[in-house]
Amino acid sequence: MTSFAERFRGGDVLLGTFIKTPTSHASEILGDAGLNFIVVDQEHAPIGRGAIDQIMLGCRAAGIAGLVRVPSPEASEILSVLDCGATGVLVPHVASVERARAMAAAARYRGGHRGFSNSPRAGRYGVTGMHDHIAQQDRDTVALAMIEDPEALDVIDEILAVEGLDGIFIGRGDLTVSMGATSANAPEVQEAVARILAAAGKAGKPACVMVGGIDDARGFREAGASAFIVSSDQGLMRLGAMRLLKDFAPLTDAGTVPAQ
């Protein structure tokens, strides 16, 4: 089976969602439904290492790639989730070449400085030998830089040229706020996003973006994006509940139906 890393680096169209709740159930359900990947949101949700460990177990059970948006670019944060078996990391606010190099190095053994251990889940609890573990992890781990600061635009080509950086995630929300724009559809934000996508295409590295739906995704696909995040486990549950209430509105509005 082609690995997620191979598919991502190859530019395959991939679909995922954020995970905001600290349990393994959502990753199992979403994997069983057929999504390609999930991104556990450690930056904006109350998810610790113990929950990450359980969520990654759920990902393996359901055959879905489990990435983690770590709360900071610290090497210890990246190492922690990779040891738990994460397929990759999204590192926030990569606005300089130095930060891009540091995050890429933290995610790699060869050419980097990832702390070695094959005893956690990533090394099959010691079953995978040292050299095989190093080769497998460097091959199958993806490191994505989150481009979400205006200053990153000035060095976007240099960031994308960093060895060991597999691709980027465009943070339209933070770009919108930091640029003082009225919305993600404001001309200045759209121009920034187009510039980032063009740079990724030039560098031959894939871009991931969060979209509101299929129409939004089509536009980004035409512009070069290949991985799409839609909503979150909480958002999907809310949408499901709203659809349920809408479907049952004719019944509930008519009052209680007498039992037959």
URLINJO-V663008 format. One record per backbone hydrogen bond with DSSP energy under -0.5 kcal/mol. CO is the residue of the C=O (numbers start at 0). NH is the residue of the N-H. E is the energy in kcal/mol with one decimal. If there is no record, write none. Layout:
{{CO NH E} {CO NH E}}
//
This chain:
{{2 6 -2.1} {3 7 -3.2} {4 8 -2.8} {5 9 -1.7} {6 11 -2.4} {7 10 -1.5} {11 13 -0.5} {13 227 -2.8} {14 35 -2.1} {14 36 -1.4} {15 229 -2.6} {16 38 -2.3} {17 19 -0.5} {17 232 -1.8} {18 40 -2.6} {20 22 -1.9} {23 27 -1.9} {24 28 -2.7} {25 29 -2.9} {26 30 -2.0} {27 31 -2.4} {28 32 -1.7} {29 33 -0.9} {29 34 -2.0} {30 33 -0.7} {35 64 -1.8} {36 16 -0.9} {37 39 -0.5} {37 66 -3.0} {38 18 -2.6} {39 41 -1.3} {39 68 -3.3} {40 44 -0.8} {44 46 -2.2} {45 47 -0.5} {47 51 -2.2} {48 52 -2.4} {49 53 -1.6} {50 54 -2.8} {51 55 -2.6} {52 56 -1.4} {53 57 -2.1} {54 58 -2.2} {55 59 -2.1} {56 60 -2.1} {57 61 -1.8} {58 62 -1.0} {58 63 -2.2} {64 37 -2.3} {64 66 -0.6} {65 86 -3.1} {65 87 -0.8} {66 39 -3.0} {67 69 -1.1} {67 89 -2.5} {68 41 -1.4} {68 42 -0.8} {69 91 -0.5} {73 76 -0.7} {73 77 -1.7} {74 78 -2.8} {75 79 -2.0} {76 80 -1.5} {77 81 -1.9} {78 82 -2.6} {79 83 -1.2} {80 85 -2.2} {81 84 -1.3} {82 121 -2.0} {86 141 -1.9} {87 67 -1.7} {88 90 -0.5} {88 143 -2.8} {89 69 -1.4} {89 91 -0.6} {90 145 -2.6} {92 94 -1.4} {95 99 -1.9} {96 100 -2.5} {97 101 -2.2} {98 102 -2.4} {99 103 -2.1} {100 104 -2.3} {101 105 -1.9} {102 106 -1.0} {104 107 -1.0} {104 112 -2.5} {107 113 -2.5} {108 111 -1.5} {117 125 -2.4} {119 122 -1.3} {119 124 -2.5} {120 123 -2.3} {122 125 -0.6} {122 127 -1.9} {123 126 -1.4} {128 132 -3.0} {129 133 -2.4} {130 134 -2.3} {131 135 -2.7} {132 136 -2.7} {133 137 -2.3} {134 138 -1.7} {135 139 -2.6} {136 140 -1.6} {141 88 -2.1} {141 143 -0.5} {142 165 -1.8} {142 166 -1.2} {143 90 -2.5} {144 146 -0.7} {144 168 -2.4} {145 93 -2.1} {145 147 -0.9} {146 170 -2.0} {148 151 -1.4} {148 152 -0.6} {149 152 -1.3} {150 153 -0.8} {151 154 -1.1} {152 155 -0.8} {154 158 -2.6} {155 159 -2.3} {156 160 -0.9} {158 161 -1.6} {161 164 -1.5} {163 165 -0.7} {165 205 -0.7} {166 144 -2.0} {167 207 -2.7} {168 146 -2.7} {168 170 -0.7} {169 171 -1.4} {169 209 -0.6} {170 174 -2.1} {171 175 -2.5} {172 176 -2.2} {173 177 -3.0} {174 178 -1.9} {175 180 -2.3} {176 179 -1.2} {182 185 -1.6} {185 188 -0.6} {185 189 -2.5} {186 190 -2.5} {187 191 -1.7} {188 192 -2.7} {189 193 -2.5} {190 194 -2.0} {191 195 -2.2} {192 196 -2.7} {193 197 -2.3} {194 198 -2.0} {195 199 -2.4} {196 200 -2.4} {197 201 -2.2} {198 202 -2.1} {199 203 -1.0} {199 204 -2.3} {205 167 -1.9} {206 225 -2.3} {206 226 -1.7} {207 169 -2.5} {208 228 -2.0} {210 230 -0.6} {212 216 -2.2} {213 217 -2.4} {214 218 -1.5} {215 219 -1.7} {216 220 -2.8} {217 221 -2.2} {218 222 -1.2} {219 223 -0.5} {219 224 -2.5} {220 223 -1.2} {225 13 -2.1} {226 208 -2.1} {227 15 -2.7} {227 229 -0.5} {228 210 -2.5} {228 230 -0.5} {230 17 -1.7} {231 235 -3.1} {232 236 -1.9} {233 237 -2.4} {234 238 -2.6} {235 239 -2.3} {236 240 -2.3} {237 241 -2.5} {238 242 -2.4} {239 243 -2.1} {240 244 -2.5} {241 245 -2.2} {242 246 -2.6} {243 247 -2.0} {244 248 -0.7} {245 248 -0.7} {247 250 -0.6} {247 251 -2.8} {248 252 -3.0} {249 253 -0.7} {251 254 -1.1}}
//
